[in-house]
Amino acid sequence: MFGKWTKNIDEEYMNAEVTKIDDDDVSIAMDNQKEVDRKINNSGMLQKYSELAKVMYGMLKDYRRGIYTKVPWFTIATIAFAFLYILNPLDIIPDFIPGLGYIDDMAVITFGLRFIETDLHNYLDWKLEEQA
């Protein structure tokens, strides 16, 4: 049942959409952190991504400040795309549909994390070294 709605969200879709992200999109994602956090924490389905979202926002902030530069643009763009997708209430499955509205958001985050998992680990390692 869920597959029919999320079949359009796959690696090819993610790659195509992430390559469209530019610096202005990253700024929009950064400027809307509170709204993204609210949607993640109030959605039930996305709550398990709450801590990862904090790490991803931390990476975006450190990247934008120029203090963490060992990250490919694709990773930054993937994070921005995932957050912008969450912000969009009229995406593949509109968020206002009870019980189903966040399935596509979860799929986008899940695919995005598959692309950037190593970079997130590297960032966390760097944060630990910086604090030591």
N, CA, C and O atoms as CSV, one atom per row, in Angstrom:
chain,resi,resn,atom,element,x,y,z
A,1,MET,N,N,0.808,-1.188,0.000
A,1,MET,CA,C,0.000,0.000,0.000
A,1,MET,C,C,0.855,1.258,0.000
A,1,MET,O,O,0.635,2.151,-0.818
A,2,PHE,N,N,1.836,1.344,0.913
A,2,PHE,CA,C,2.668,2.533,0.980
A,2,PHE,C,C,3.575,2.645,-0.234
A,2,PHE,O,O,3.932,3.750,-0.643
A,3,GLY,N,N,3.943,1.531,-0.802
A,3,GLY,CA,C,4.837,1.518,-1.947
A,3,GLY,C,C,4.311,2.296,-3.137
A,3,GLY,O,O,5.088,2.921,-3.859
A,4,LYS,N,N,3.021,2.269,-3.351
A,4,LYS,CA,C,2.473,2.972,-4.516
A,4,LYS,C,C,2.666,4.477,-4.387
A,4,LYS,O,O,2.807,5.162,-5.400
A,5,TRP,N,N,2.676,5.014,-3.154
A,5,TRP,CA,C,2.868,6.455,-2.975
A,5,TRP,C,C,4.343,6.837,-2.980
A,5,TRP,O,O,4.704,7.941,-3.388
A,6,THR,N,N,5.172,5.941,-2.535
A,6,THR,CA,C,6.592,6.285,-2.429
A,6,THR,C,C,7.427,5.733,-3.573
A,6,THR,O,O,8.648,5.886,-3.566
A,7,LYS,N,N,6.796,5.091,-4.563
A,7,LYS,CA,C,7.572,4.503,-5.653
A,7,LYS,C,C,8.339,5.564,-6.435
A,7,LYS,O,O,9.367,5.266,-7.042
A,8,ASN,N,N,7.843,6.807,-6.424
A,8,ASN,CA,C,8.534,7.882,-7.129
A,8,ASN,C,C,9.746,8.395,-6.362
A,8,ASN,O,O,10.578,9.111,-6.920
A,9,ILE,N,N,9.849,8.035,-5.092
A,9,ILE,CA,C,10.985,8.458,-4.280
A,9,ILE,C,C,11.981,7.312,-4.252
A,9,ILE,O,O,11.834,6.355,-3.491
A,10,ASP,N,N,12.982,7.426,-5.085
A,10,ASP,CA,C,14.029,6.421,-5.143
A,10,ASP,C,C,15.354,7.132,-5.371
A,10,ASP,O,O,15.411,8.362,-5.366
A,11,GLU,N,N,16.403,6.374,-5.569
A,11,GLU,CA,C,17.729,6.961,-5.760
A,11,GLU,C,C,17.771,7.930,-6.935
A,11,GLU,O,O,18.365,9.004,-6.842
A,12,GLU,N,N,17.148,7.552,-8.024
A,12,GLU,CA,C,17.154,8.403,-9.215
A,12,GLU,C,C,16.452,9.734,-8.935
A,12,GLU,O,O,16.948,10.796,-9.309
A,13,TYR,N,N,15.307,9.666,-8.280
A,13,TYR,CA,C,14.570,10.879,-7.917
A,13,TYR,C,C,15.420,11.757,-7.007
A,13,TYR,O,O,15.549,12.960,-7.237
A,14,MET,N,N,15.999,11.153,-5.973
A,14,MET,CA,C,16.807,11.913,-5.021
A,14,MET,C,C,17.991,12.575,-5.719
A,14,MET,O,O,18.238,13.767,-5.532
A,15,ASN,N,N,18.713,11.814,-6.515
A,15,ASN,CA,C,19.856,12.392,-7.236
A,15,ASN,C,C,19.436,13.571,-8.101
A,15,ASN,O,O,20.100,14.608,-8.104
A,16,ALA,N,N,18.348,13.419,-8.827
A,16,ALA,CA,C,17.876,14.479,-9.714
A,16,ALA,C,C,17.492,15.723,-8.927
A,16,ALA,O,O,17.833,16.837,-9.324
A,17,GLU,N,N,16.794,15.547,-7.825
A,17,GLU,CA,C,16.333,16.695,-7.041
A,17,GLU,C,C,17.479,17.359,-6.271
A,17,GLU,O,O,17.533,18.585,-6.169
A,18,VAL,N,N,18.375,16.564,-5.742
A,18,VAL,CA,C,19.492,17.125,-4.971
A,18,VAL,C,C,20.394,17.973,-5.861
A,18,VAL,O,O,20.929,18.985,-5.408
A,19,THR,N,N,20.568,17.577,-7.112
A,19,THR,CA,C,21.432,18.357,-8.003
A,19,THR,C,C,20.834,19.728,-8.332
A,19,THR,O,O,21.544,20.596,-8.840
A,20,LYS,N,N,19.556,19.938,-8.054
A,20,LYS,CA,C,18.914,21.234,-8.291
A,20,LYS,C,C,19.113,22.216,-7.127
A,20,LYS,O,O,18.833,23.405,-7.271
A,21,ILE,N,N,19.584,21.739,-6.002
A,21,ILE,CA,C,19.739,22.565,-4.806
A,21,ILE,C,C,20.898,23.538,-4.998
A,21,ILE,O,O,21.969,23.169,-5.480
A,22,ASP,N,N,20.656,24.798,-4.607
A,22,ASP,CA,C,21.719,25.792,-4.673
A,22,ASP,C,C,21.886,26.440,-3.301
A,22,ASP,O,O,21.205,26.072,-2.343
A,23,ASP,N,N,22.793,27.402,-3.218
A,23,ASP,CA,C,23.100,28.035,-1.936
A,23,ASP,C,C,21.884,28.743,-1.341
A,23,ASP,O,O,21.725,28.771,-0.121
A,24,ASP,N,N,21.037,29.308,-2.177
A,24,ASP,CA,C,19.818,29.953,-1.675
A,24,ASP,C,C,18.897,28.933,-1.001
A,24,ASP,O,O,18.268,29.237,0.013
A,25,ASP,N,N,18.818,27.735,-1.559
A,25,ASP,CA,C,18.001,26.683,-0.956
A,25,ASP,C,C,18.546,26.289,0.417
A,25,ASP,O,O,17.782,26.046,1.351
A,26,VAL,N,N,19.869,26.230,0.530
A,26,VAL,CA,C,20.479,25.921,1.827
A,26,VAL,C,C,20.103,27.003,2.833
A,26,VAL,O,O,19.790,26.699,3.984
A,27,SER,N,N,20.131,28.257,2.408
A,27,SER,CA,C,19.746,29.362,3.293
A,27,SER,C,C,18.290,29.232,3.740
A,27,SER,O,O,17.977,29.455,4.910
A,28,ILE,N,N,17.412,28.876,2.824
A,28,ILE,CA,C,15.999,28.702,3.173
A,28,ILE,C,C,15.844,27.579,4.197
A,28,ILE,O,O,15.102,27.719,5.170
A,29,ALA,N,N,16.540,26.470,3.977
A,29,ALA,CA,C,16.478,25.355,4.927
A,29,ALA,C,C,16.988,25.792,6.295
A,29,ALA,O,O,16.401,25.448,7.321
A,30,MET,N,N,18.083,26.553,6.306
A,30,MET,CA,C,18.646,27.032,7.570
A,30,MET,C,C,17.681,27.988,8.281
A,30,MET,O,O,17.500,27.902,9.495
A,31,ASP,N,N,17.078,28.875,7.538
A,31,ASP,CA,C,16.180,29.875,8.115
A,31,ASP,C,C,14.902,29.264,8.673
A,31,ASP,O,O,14.205,29.906,9.458
A,32,ASN,N,N,14.587,28.039,8.283
A,32,ASN,CA,C,13.343,27.388,8.707
A,32,ASN,C,C,13.574,26.216,9.648
A,32,ASN,O,O,12.751,25.303,9.720
A,33,GLN,N,N,14.684,26.237,10.365
A,33,GLN,CA,C,15.013,25.127,11.260
A,33,GLN,C,C,13.903,24.869,12.277
A,33,GLN,O,O,13.553,23.714,12.520
A,34,LYS,N,N,13.349,25.912,12.868
A,34,LYS,CA,C,12.310,25.712,13.889
A,34,LYS,C,C,11.074,25.033,13.301
A,34,LYS,O,O,10.474,24.171,13.943
A,35,GLU,N,N,10.696,25.419,12.087
A,35,GLU,CA,C,9.530,24.810,11.441
A,35,GLU,C,C,9.792,23.345,11.095
A,35,GLU,O,O,8.917,22.498,11.275
A,36,VAL,N,N,10.996,23.044,10.599
A,36,VAL,CA,C,11.355,21.652,10.299
A,36,VAL,C,C,11.338,20.838,11.589
A,36,VAL,O,O,10.776,19.744,11.625
A,37,ASP,N,N,11.953,21.368,12.647
A,37,ASP,CA,C,11.962,20.664,13.930
A,37,ASP,C,C,10.539,20.415,14.423
A,37,ASP,O,O,10.233,19.329,14.916
A,38,ARG,N,N,9.668,21.423,14.290
A,38,ARG,CA,C,8.284,21.275,14.735
A,38,ARG,C,C,7.584,20.151,13.964
A,38,ARG,O,O,6.899,19.317,14.556
A,39,LYS,N,N,7.763,20.138,12.645
A,39,LYS,CA,C,7.110,19.099,11.834
A,39,LYS,C,C,7.655,17.715,12.173
A,39,LYS,O,O,6.895,16.751,12.257
A,40,ILE,N,N,8.946,17.617,12.366
A,40,ILE,CA,C,9.553,16.323,12.704
A,40,ILE,C,C,9.032,15.840,14.053
A,40,ILE,O,O,8.651,14.678,14.192
A,41,ASN,N,N,9.014,16.715,15.033
A,41,ASN,CA,C,8.627,16.310,16.386
A,41,ASN,C,C,7.128,16.095,16.556
A,41,ASN,O,O,6.713,15.367,17.458
A,42,ASN,N,N,6.316,16.707,15.717
A,42,ASN,CA,C,4.861,16.571,15.846
A,42,ASN,C,C,4.258,15.536,14.904
A,42,ASN,O,O,3.047,15.316,14.921
A,43,SER,N,N,5.079,14.906,14.094
A,43,SER,CA,C,4.531,14.019,13.073
A,43,SER,C,C,4.417,12.564,13.483
A,43,SER,O,O,3.815,11.777,12.753
A,44,GLY,N,N,4.958,12.183,14.596
A,44,GLY,CA,C,4.911,10.775,14.979
A,44,GLY,C,C,5.872,9.934,14.164
A,44,GLY,O,O,6.821,9.368,14.708
A,45,MET,N,N,5.635,9.847,12.866
A,45,MET,CA,C,6.470,9.019,11.991
A,45,MET,C,C,7.911,9.521,11.899
A,45,MET,O,O,8.840,8.724,11.771
A,46,LEU,N,N,8.094,10.822,11.964
A,46,LEU,CA,C,9.421,11.403,11.761
A,46,LEU,C,C,10.191,11.630,13.060
A,46,LEU,O,O,11.367,11.993,13.020
A,47,GLN,N,N,9.554,11.426,14.199
A,47,GLN,CA,C,10.191,11.704,15.484
A,47,GLN,C,C,11.510,10.966,15.662
A,47,GLN,O,O,12.430,11.479,16.299
A,48,LYS,N,N,11.605,9.776,15.106
A,48,LYS,CA,C,12.845,9.017,15.262
A,48,LYS,C,C,14.024,9.698,14.568
A,48,LYS,O,O,15.179,9.343,14.806
A,49,TYR,N,N,13.729,10.682,13.705
A,49,TYR,CA,C,14.783,11.411,13.010
A,49,TYR,C,C,15.155,12.720,13.708
A,49,TYR,O,O,15.974,13.484,13.197
A,50,SER,N,N,14.568,12.977,14.853
A,50,SER,CA,C,14.767,14.242,15.549
A,50,SER,C,C,16.243,14.499,15.867
A,50,SER,O,O,16.762,15.576,15.575
A,51,GLU,N,N,16.906,13.530,16.454
A,51,GLU,CA,C,18.317,13.715,16.815
A,51,GLU,C,C,19.210,13.818,15.575
A,51,GLU,O,O,20.160,14.600,15.551
A,52,LEU,N,N,18.901,13.032,14.560
A,52,LEU,CA,C,19.679,13.129,13.316
A,52,LEU,C,C,19.488,14.497,12.660
A,52,LEU,O,O,20.428,15.047,12.086
A,53,ALA,N,N,18.290,15.038,12.744
A,53,ALA,CA,C,18.040,16.368,12.183
A,53,ALA,C,C,18.897,17.409,12.892
A,53,ALA,O,O,19.411,18.327,12.254
A,54,LYS,N,N,19.053,17.275,14.189
A,54,LYS,CA,C,19.917,18.207,14.938
A,54,LYS,C,C,21.363,18.111,14.449
A,54,LYS,O,O,22.038,19.127,14.288
A,55,VAL,N,N,21.822,16.908,14.219
A,55,VAL,CA,C,23.187,16.718,13.716
A,55,VAL,C,C,23.315,17.320,12.318
A,55,VAL,O,O,24.304,17.985,12.010
A,56,MET,N,N,22.315,17.085,11.481
A,56,MET,CA,C,22.361,17.621,10.117
A,56,MET,C,C,22.342,19.142,10.130
A,56,MET,O,O,23.064,19.777,9.361
A,57,TYR,N,N,21.522,19.735,11.000
A,57,TYR,CA,C,21.527,21.194,11.110
A,57,TYR,C,C,22.865,21.697,11.640
A,57,TYR,O,O,23.359,22.736,11.202
A,58,GLY,N,N,23.446,20.968,12.574
A,58,GLY,CA,C,24.768,21.348,13.074
A,58,GLY,C,C,25.796,21.354,11.961
A,58,GLY,O,O,26.619,22.264,11.869
A,59,MET,N,N,25.745,20.332,11.113
A,59,MET,CA,C,26.671,20.261,9.988
A,59,MET,C,C,26.454,21.440,9.040
A,59,MET,O,O,27.416,22.069,8.601
A,60,LEU,N,N,25.195,21.739,8.726
A,60,LEU,CA,C,24.905,22.873,7.850
A,60,LEU,C,C,25.447,24.178,8.443
A,60,LEU,O,O,26.055,24.981,7.735
A,61,LYS,N,N,25.227,24.380,9.728
A,61,LYS,CA,C,25.699,25.610,10.377
A,61,LYS,C,C,27.221,25.704,10.344
A,61,LYS,O,O,27.779,26.746,9.998
A,62,ASP,N,N,27.880,24.625,10.701
A,62,ASP,CA,C,29.347,24.644,10.708
A,62,ASP,C,C,29.904,24.803,9.301
A,62,ASP,O,O,30.933,25.450,9.109
A,63,TYR,N,N,29.237,24.224,8.327
A,63,TYR,CA,C,29.642,24.401,6.929
A,63,TYR,C,C,29.479,25.858,6.517
A,63,TYR,O,O,30.388,26.446,5.930
A,64,ARG,N,N,28.321,26.442,6.824
A,64,ARG,CA,C,28.047,27.837,6.439
A,64,ARG,C,C,29.000,28.814,7.128
A,64,ARG,O,O,29.350,29.847,6.558
A,65,ARG,N,N,29.416,28.490,8.344
A,65,ARG,CA,C,30.364,29.339,9.076
A,65,ARG,C,C,31.793,29.172,8.577
A,65,ARG,O,O,32.678,29.960,8.909
A,66,GLY,N,N,32.003,28.132,7.772
A,66,GLY,CA,C,33.338,27.873,7.239
A,66,GLY,C,C,34.265,27.158,8.201
A,66,GLY,O,O,35.476,27.113,7.984
A,67,ILE,N,N,33.697,26.594,9.275
A,67,ILE,CA,C,34.560,25.899,10.234
A,67,ILE,C,C,34.588,24.387,10.005
A,67,ILE,O,O,35.435,23.689,10.562
A,68,TYR,N,N,33.677,23.891,9.199
A,68,TYR,CA,C,33.710,22.481,8.801
A,68,TYR,C,C,33.559,22.436,7.290
A,68,TYR,O,O,32.477,22.660,6.749
A,69,THR,N,N,34.660,22.143,6.624
A,69,THR,CA,C,34.663,22.195,5.162
A,69,THR,C,C,34.931,20.842,4.512
A,69,THR,O,O,34.961,20.738,3.286
A,70,LYS,N,N,35.123,19.816,5.319
A,70,LYS,CA,C,35.434,18.489,4.771
A,70,LYS,C,C,34.161,17.724,4.431
A,70,LYS,O,O,33.980,16.571,4.821
A,71,VAL,N,N,33.300,18.389,3.707
A,71,VAL,CA,C,32.028,17.770,3.355
A,71,VAL,C,C,31.722,18.107,1.896
A,71,VAL,O,O,31.831,19.263,1.489
A,72,PRO,N,N,31.344,17.112,1.119
A,72,PRO,CA,C,31.013,17.403,-0.283
A,72,PRO,C,C,29.710,18.202,-0.399
A,72,PRO,O,O,28.816,18.094,0.441
A,73,TRP,N,N,29.630,19.000,-1.454
A,73,TRP,CA,C,28.421,19.786,-1.695
A,73,TRP,C,C,27.200,18.887,-1.784
A,73,TRP,O,O,26.123,19.276,-1.334
A,74,PHE,N,N,27.336,17.702,-2.348
A,74,PHE,CA,C,26.206,16.788,-2.487
A,74,PHE,C,C,25.573,16.490,-1.126
A,74,PHE,O,O,24.351,16.378,-1.021
A,75,THR,N,N,26.392,16.363,-0.093
A,75,THR,CA,C,25.870,16.103,1.249
A,75,THR,C,C,25.096,17.306,1.766
A,75,THR,O,O,24.001,17.157,2.309
A,76,ILE,N,N,25.654,18.486,1.601
A,76,ILE,CA,C,24.967,19.709,2.027
A,76,ILE,C,C,23.648,19.843,1.270
A,76,ILE,O,O,22.618,20.162,1.864
A,77,ALA,N,N,23.680,19.604,-0.024
A,77,ALA,CA,C,22.481,19.713,-0.851
A,77,ALA,C,C,21.437,18.667,-0.460
A,77,ALA,O,O,20.240,18.954,-0.471
A,78,THR,N,N,21.880,17.466,-0.118
A,78,THR,CA,C,20.960,16.410,0.297
A,78,THR,C,C,20.237,16.798,1.580
A,78,THR,O,O,19.027,16.605,1.699
A,79,ILE,N,N,20.972,17.339,2.528
A,79,ILE,CA,C,20.362,17.779,3.789
A,79,ILE,C,C,19.350,18.895,3.509
A,79,ILE,O,O,18.221,18.853,3.996
A,80,ALA,N,N,19.760,19.878,2.732
A,80,ALA,CA,C,18.863,20.994,2.418
A,80,ALA,C,C,17.611,20.488,1.701
A,80,ALA,O,O,16.500,20.909,2.022
A,81,PHE,N,N,17.783,19.597,0.743
A,81,PHE,CA,C,16.628,19.065,0.018
A,81,PHE,C,C,15.674,18.344,0.968
A,81,PHE,O,O,14.461,18.544,0.898
A,82,ALA,N,N,16.210,17.512,1.847
A,82,ALA,CA,C,15.351,16.778,2.787
A,82,ALA,C,C,14.548,17.745,3.655
A,82,ALA,O,O,13.351,17.546,3.859
A,83,PHE,N,N,15.194,18.779,4.161
A,83,PHE,CA,C,14.492,19.742,5.003
A,83,PHE,C,C,13.467,20.546,4.208
A,83,PHE,O,O,12.368,20.806,4.698
A,84,LEU,N,N,13.813,20.936,3.001
A,84,LEU,CA,C,12.863,21.674,2.169
A,84,LEU,C,C,11.660,20.794,1.811
A,84,LEU,O,O,10.528,21.273,1.745
A,85,TYR,N,N,11.916,19.513,1.582
A,85,TYR,CA,C,10.826,18.587,1.281
A,85,TYR,C,C,9.885,18.481,2.479
A,85,TYR,O,O,8.665,18.487,2.313
A,86,ILE,N,N,10.441,18.385,3.672
A,86,ILE,CA,C,9.622,18.308,4.880
A,86,ILE,C,C,8.777,19.575,5.038
A,86,ILE,O,O,7.627,19.513,5.473
A,87,LEU,N,N,9.353,20.714,4.684
A,87,LEU,CA,C,8.627,21.981,4.795
A,87,LEU,C,C,7.451,22.084,3.831
A,87,LEU,O,O,6.485,22.796,4.105
A,88,ASN,N,N,7.524,21.386,2.713
A,88,ASN,CA,C,6.499,21.488,1.683
A,88,ASN,C,C,5.269,20.666,2.084
A,88,ASN,O,O,5.335,19.436,2.087
A,89,PRO,N,N,4.149,21.317,2.422
A,89,PRO,CA,C,2.977,20.552,2.848
A,89,PRO,C,C,2.255,19.853,1.692
A,89,PRO,O,O,1.422,18.977,1.927
A,90,LEU,N,N,2.561,20.227,0.461
A,90,LEU,CA,C,1.869,19.637,-0.693
A,90,LEU,C,C,2.839,18.845,-1.561
A,90,LEU,O,O,2.906,19.042,-2.774
A,91,ASP,N,N,3.578,17.959,-0.934
A,91,ASP,CA,C,4.532,17.133,-1.672
A,91,ASP,C,C,3.803,15.917,-2.255
A,91,ASP,O,O,2.591,15.984,-2.458
A,92,ILE,N,N,4.483,14.838,-2.523
A,92,ILE,CA,C,3.868,13.679,-3.180
A,92,ILE,C,C,2.622,13.201,-2.426
A,92,ILE,O,O,1.587,12.934,-3.037
A,93,ILE,N,N,2.725,13.096,-1.109
A,93,ILE,CA,C,1.555,12.790,-0.280
A,93,ILE,C,C,1.363,14.001,0.630
A,93,ILE,O,O,2.176,14.217,1.528
A,94,PRO,N,N,0.329,14.784,0.429
A,94,PRO,CA,C,0.134,15.987,1.241
A,94,PRO,C,C,0.111,15.669,2.734
A,94,PRO,O,O,-0.508,14.697,3.167
A,95,ASP,N,N,0.797,16.509,3.512
A,95,ASP,CA,C,0.964,16.261,4.940
A,95,ASP,C,C,-0.349,16.237,5.716
A,95,ASP,O,O,-0.411,15.646,6.794
A,96,PHE,N,N,-1.388,16.862,5.195
A,96,PHE,CA,C,-2.647,16.922,5.941
A,96,PHE,C,C,-3.451,15.623,5.868
A,96,PHE,O,O,-4.494,15.523,6.515
A,97,ILE,N,N,-3.004,14.632,5.107
A,97,ILE,CA,C,-3.712,13.345,5.040
A,97,ILE,C,C,-3.341,12.532,6.282
A,97,ILE,O,O,-2.198,12.095,6.413
A,98,PRO,N,N,-4.289,12.328,7.191
A,98,PRO,CA,C,-3.993,11.639,8.450
A,98,PRO,C,C,-3.417,10.239,8.226
A,98,PRO,O,O,-3.927,9.452,7.430
A,99,GLY,N,N,-2.344,9.962,8.953
A,99,GLY,CA,C,-1.739,8.643,8.908
A,99,GLY,C,C,-0.852,8.373,7.712
A,99,GLY,O,O,-0.021,7.466,7.760
A,100,LEU,N,N,-1.002,9.119,6.660
A,100,LEU,CA,C,-0.221,8.870,5.443
A,100,LEU,C,C,0.656,10.057,5.033
A,100,LEU,O,O,1.630,9.888,4.298
A,101,GLY,N,N,0.315,11.234,5.501
A,101,GLY,CA,C,0.929,12.457,5.005
A,101,GLY,C,C,2.425,12.572,5.156
A,101,GLY,O,O,3.058,13.349,4.442
A,102,TYR,N,N,3.004,11.821,6.065
A,102,TYR,CA,C,4.447,11.939,6.289
A,102,TYR,C,C,5.244,10.759,5.745
A,102,TYR,O,O,6.458,10.692,5.939
A,103,ILE,N,N,4.582,9.838,5.075
A,103,ILE,CA,C,5.289,8.671,4.536
A,103,ILE,C,C,6.351,9.098,3.523
A,103,ILE,O,O,7.477,8.601,3.555
A,104,ASP,N,N,6.000,10.004,2.637
A,104,ASP,CA,C,6.961,10.444,1.635
A,104,ASP,C,C,8.094,11.245,2.270
A,104,ASP,O,O,9.241,11.147,1.833
A,105,ASP,N,N,7.783,12.038,3.300
A,105,ASP,CA,C,8.829,12.783,4.011
A,105,ASP,C,C,9.826,11.800,4.628
A,105,ASP,O,O,11.040,11.995,4.561
A,106,MET,N,N,9.284,10.744,5.228
A,106,MET,CA,C,10.146,9.734,5.833
A,106,MET,C,C,11.002,9.040,4.771
A,106,MET,O,O,12.174,8.745,5.008
A,107,ALA,N,N,10.420,8.785,3.615
A,107,ALA,CA,C,11.183,8.149,2.533
A,107,ALA,C,C,12.321,9.047,2.061
A,107,ALA,O,O,13.429,8.569,1.819
A,108,VAL,N,N,12.056,10.343,1.928
A,108,VAL,CA,C,13.099,11.276,1.488
A,108,VAL,C,C,14.234,11.323,2.508
A,108,VAL,O,O,15.407,11.280,2.136
A,109,ILE,N,N,13.892,11.411,3.777
A,109,ILE,CA,C,14.940,11.435,4.809
A,109,ILE,C,C,15.720,10.130,4.794
A,109,ILE,O,O,16.948,10.138,4.874
A,110,THR,N,N,15.022,9.019,4.695
A,110,THR,CA,C,15.688,7.710,4.707
A,110,THR,C,C,16.654,7.573,3.528
A,110,THR,O,O,17.799,7.161,3.713
A,111,PHE,N,N,16.205,7.914,2.323
A,111,PHE,CA,C,17.103,7.853,1.162
A,111,PHE,C,C,18.261,8.823,1.326
A,111,PHE,O,O,19.408,8.493,1.024
A,112,GLY,N,N,17.955,10.023,1.806
A,112,GLY,CA,C,19.009,11.015,2.001
A,112,GLY,C,C,20.067,10.531,2.970
A,112,GLY,O,O,21.262,10.710,2.731
A,113,LEU,N,N,19.638,9.920,4.058
A,113,LEU,CA,C,20.587,9.412,5.041
A,113,LEU,C,C,21.474,8.323,4.459
A,113,LEU,O,O,22.645,8.214,4.822
A,114,ARG,N,N,20.930,7.526,3.570
A,114,ARG,CA,C,21.743,6.488,2.925
A,114,ARG,C,C,22.881,7.121,2.128
A,114,ARG,O,O,23.981,6.572,2.066
A,115,PHE,N,N,22.615,8.276,1.518
A,115,PHE,CA,C,23.634,8.953,0.725
A,115,PHE,C,C,24.713,9.601,1.597
A,115,PHE,O,O,25.879,9.646,1.207
A,116,ILE,N,N,24.331,10.100,2.769
A,116,ILE,CA,C,25.247,10.948,3.542
A,116,ILE,C,C,25.705,10.337,4.858
A,116,ILE,O,O,26.356,11.013,5.654
A,117,GLU,N,N,25.383,9.093,5.099
A,117,GLU,CA,C,25.689,8.455,6.375
A,117,GLU,C,C,27.166,8.580,6.750
A,117,GLU,O,O,27.484,8.936,7.885
A,118,THR,N,N,28.050,8.300,5.835
A,118,THR,CA,C,29.485,8.372,6.118
A,118,THR,C,C,29.898,9.795,6.466
A,118,THR,O,O,30.687,10.010,7.386
A,119,ASP,N,N,29.366,10.764,5.730
A,119,ASP,CA,C,29.699,12.161,6.010
A,119,ASP,C,C,29.180,12.611,7.368
A,119,ASP,O,O,29.829,13.417,8.034
A,120,LEU,N,N,28.029,12.111,7.791
A,120,LEU,CA,C,27.521,12.430,9.128
A,120,LEU,C,C,28.425,11.845,10.206
A,120,LEU,O,O,28.704,12.499,11.211
A,121,HIS,N,N,28.881,10.618,9.998
A,121,HIS,CA,C,29.817,10.006,10.954
A,121,HIS,C,C,31.113,10.798,11.019
A,121,HIS,O,O,31.648,11.040,12.100
A,122,ASN,N,N,31.614,11.201,9.857
A,122,ASN,CA,C,32.841,12.002,9.825
A,122,ASN,C,C,32.651,13.330,10.554
A,122,ASN,O,O,33.544,13.786,11.269
A,123,TYR,N,N,31.501,13.937,10.372
A,123,TYR,CA,C,31.211,15.199,11.049
A,123,TYR,C,C,31.167,14.996,12.563
A,123,TYR,O,O,31.747,15.781,13.312
A,124,LEU,N,N,30.489,13.956,13.007
A,124,LEU,CA,C,30.421,13.693,14.446
A,124,LEU,C,C,31.799,13.416,15.023
A,124,LEU,O,O,32.105,13.872,16.124
A,125,ASP,N,N,32.635,12.679,14.302
A,125,ASP,CA,C,34.013,12.441,14.738
A,125,ASP,C,C,34.764,13.761,14.861
A,125,ASP,O,O,35.485,13.981,15.835
A,126,TRP,N,N,34.596,14.635,13.878
A,126,TRP,CA,C,35.242,15.945,13.898
A,126,TRP,C,C,34.769,16.761,15.103
A,126,TRP,O,O,35.578,17.401,15.775
A,127,LYS,N,N,33.446,16.740,15.382
A,127,LYS,CA,C,32.897,17.475,16.535
A,127,LYS,C,C,33.524,16.972,17.832
A,127,LYS,O,O,33.876,17.768,18.703
A,128,LEU,N,N,33.664,15.662,17.961
A,128,LEU,CA,C,34.275,15.096,19.162
A,128,LEU,C,C,35.712,15.530,19.312
A,128,LEU,O,O,36.151,15.850,20.416
A,129,GLU,N,N,36.459,15.546,18.211
A,129,GLU,CA,C,37.864,15.991,18.234
A,129,GLU,C,C,37.960,17.465,18.595
A,129,GLU,O,O,38.870,17.864,19.321
A,130,GLU,N,N,37.033,18.281,18.098
A,130,GLU,CA,C,37.023,19.715,18.375
A,130,GLU,C,C,36.753,19.986,19.855
A,130,GLU,O,O,37.285,20.941,20.421
A,131,GLN,N,N,35.935,19.153,20.472
A,131,GLN,CA,C,35.576,19.353,21.882
A,131,GLN,C,C,36.656,18.846,22.821
A,131,GLN,O,O,36.698,19.228,23.990
A,132,ALA,N,N,37.528,17.988,22.314
A,132,ALA,CA,C,38.588,17.411,23.169
A,132,ALA,C,C,39.719,18.378,23.407
A,132,ALA,O,O,40.679,18.045,24.101
